[in-house]
Each structure stands twice: as structure tokens, then as C-alpha cells.
Amino acid sequence: MVKSLKKQDQDIVQYVGERVKMLRNQKGLTQEELANESEVSLAQIKRIELGTINTSIRALERIIRALNTSASEFFNGYK
């Protein structure tokens, strides 16, 4: 978890990580495969899924595309 963030910001970082992991698993992709398809480093994918990095919008956009979903579907359910 990113300790320097406010509670609300920590919540979104955690949500993004959980969502990436869930969708990646649903698609049957390994972290390495997602990294290759999204052109985001494997280390960054791991840190995103663990909720230890507040990633850039650009990296998240690449991941969402690699998961063949839309931003609205990705964030569906976020409060």
C-alpha cells in the first residue's frame, strides 16, 4: 500500500490493483503476458496488483486495452 497517500487515494490504488488482477485472471493471462501485451514492465504490473504503486494514467490505459475492456467497464463498481 502507498503510505503517503490519503485514505481515498489509497482506496483507488487498491481498487485498481484488485481489478487488474481479477480481469487478468479472467482472461487467463499471466502477469508476464499482461506486461508484454500492455508494454508495461512486469515489475510495474506486480506493484499495481499489490497496490504499492500509484500508476500513471497512460500505463493504466495500456493495461485496460490489453485486457480488452473499456475504462468505464474497468471502473464499474468503484464507489
Contact map, one row per residue, 1 for C-alpha under 8 A:
1110000001000100000000000000000000000000000000000111100000000000000000000000000
1111100001001000000000000000000000000000000000000011110000000000000000000000000
1111100001000000000000000000000000000000000000000000000000000000000000000000000
0111110000000000000000000000000000000000000000000000000000000000000000000000000
0111111111000000000000000000000000000000000000000000000000000000000000000000000
0001111111000000000000000000000000000000000000000000000000000000000000000000000
0000111111100000000000000000000000000000000000000000000000000000000000000000000
0000111111110000000000000000000000000000000000000000000000000000000000000000000
0000111111111000000000000000000000000000000000000000000000000000000000000000000
1110111111111100000000000000000000000000000000000000000000000000000000000000000
0000001111111110000000000000000000000000000000000000000000000000000000000000000
0000000111111111000000000000000000000000000000000000000000000000000000000000000
0100000011111111100000000000000000000000000000010011110000000000000000000000000
1000000001111111110000000000000000000000000000001110000000000000000000000000000
0000000000111111111000000000000000000000000000000010000000000000000000000000010
0000000000011111111100000000000000000000000000011010000000000000000000000000000
0000000000001111111110000000000000000000000000011110000000000000000000000000000
0000000000000111111111000000000000000000000000001110000000000000000000000000000
0000000000000011111111100000000000000000000000000000000000000000000000000100000
0000000000000001111111110000000000000000000000011000000000000010000000000000000
0000000000000000111111111000000000000000000000001000000000000000000000000000000
0000000000000000011111111100000000000000000000000000000000000000000000000000000
0000000000000000001111111110000000000000000000000000000000000000001000000000000
0000000000000000000111111111111001000000000000000000000000000000001000000000000
0000000000000000000011111111110000000000000000000000000000000000000000000000000
0000000000000000000001111111100000000000000000000000000000000000000000000000000
0000000000000000000000111111100000000000000000000000000000000000001000000000000
0000000000000000000000011111110000000000000000000000000000000000000000000000000
0000000000000000000000011111111111000000000000000000000000000000000000000000000
0000000000000000000000011001111111000000000000000000000000000000000000000000000
0000000000000000000000010000111111100000010011000000000000000000000000000000000
0000000000000000000000000000111111110000010000000000000000000000000000000000000
0000000000000000000000000000111111111000000000000000000000000000000000000000000
0000000000000000000000010000111111111101000010000000000000000010011000000000000
0000000000000000000000000000001111111111110010000000000000000000000000000000000
0000000000000000000000000000000111111111110000000000000000000000000000000000000
0000000000000000000000000000000011111110000000000000000000000000010000000000000
0000000000000000000000000000000001111111000000000000000000100110110000000000000
0000000000000000000000000000000000111111100000000000000000000100000000000000000
0000000000000000000000000000000001110111110110000000000000100110000000000000000
0000000000000000000000000000000000110011111110000000000000000000000000000000000
0000000000000000000000000000001100110001111111000000000000000000000000000000000
0000000000000000000000000000000000000000111111100000000000000000000000000000000
0000000000000000000000000000000000000001111111110000100000000000000000000000000
0000000000000000000000000000001001100001111111111000000000000000000000000000000
0000000000000000000000000000001000000000011111111100000000000000000000000000000
0000000000000000000000000000000000000000001111111111100000000000000000000000000
0000000000001001100100000000000000000000000111111111111000000000000000000000000
0000000000000101110110000000000000000000000011111111000000000000000000000000000
1000000000000100110000000000000000000000000001111111100000000000000000000000000
1100000000001111110000000000000000000000000000111111110000000000000000000000000
1100000000001000000000000000000000000000000000111111110000000000000000000000000
1100000000001000000000000000000000000000000100110111111000000000000000000000000
0100000000001000000000000000000000000000000000010011111100000000000000000000000
0000000000000000000000000000000000000000000000010000111110110000000000000000000
0000000000000000000000000000000000000000000000000000011111110000000000000000000
0000000000000000000000000000000000000000000000000000001111111000000000000000000
0000000000000000000000000000000000000000000000000000000111111100000000000000000
0000000000000000000000000000000000000101000000000000001111111110000000000000000
0000000000000000000000000000000000000000000000000000001111111111000000000000000
0000000000000000000000000000000000000000000000000000000011111111100000100000000
0000000000000000000000000000000000000111000000000000000001111111110000000000000
0000000000000000000100000000000001000101000000000000000000111111111000000000000
0000000000000000000000000000000000000000000000000000000000011111111111100100000
0000000000000000000000000000000000000100000000000000000000001111111111000000000
0000000000000000000000000000000001001100000000000000000000000111111110000000000
0000000000000000000000110010000001000000000000000000000000000011111110000000000
0000000000000000000000000000000000000000000000000000000000000001111111000000000
0000000000000000000000000000000000000000000000000000000000000001111111101100000
0000000000000000000000000000000000000000000000000000000000000001100111111100000
0000000000000000000000000000000000000000000000000000000000001001000011111110000
0000000000000000000000000000000000000000000000000000000000000000000001111111000
0000000000000000000000000000000000000000000000000000000000000000000011111111000
0000000000000000001000000000000000000000000000000000000000000001000011111111000
0000000000000000000000000000000000000000000000000000000000000000000000111111110
0000000000000000000000000000000000000000000000000000000000000000000000011111110
0000000000000000000000000000000000000000000000000000000000000000000000000011111
0000000000000010000000000000000000000000000000000000000000000000000000000011111
0000000000000000000000000000000000000000000000000000000000000000000000000000111
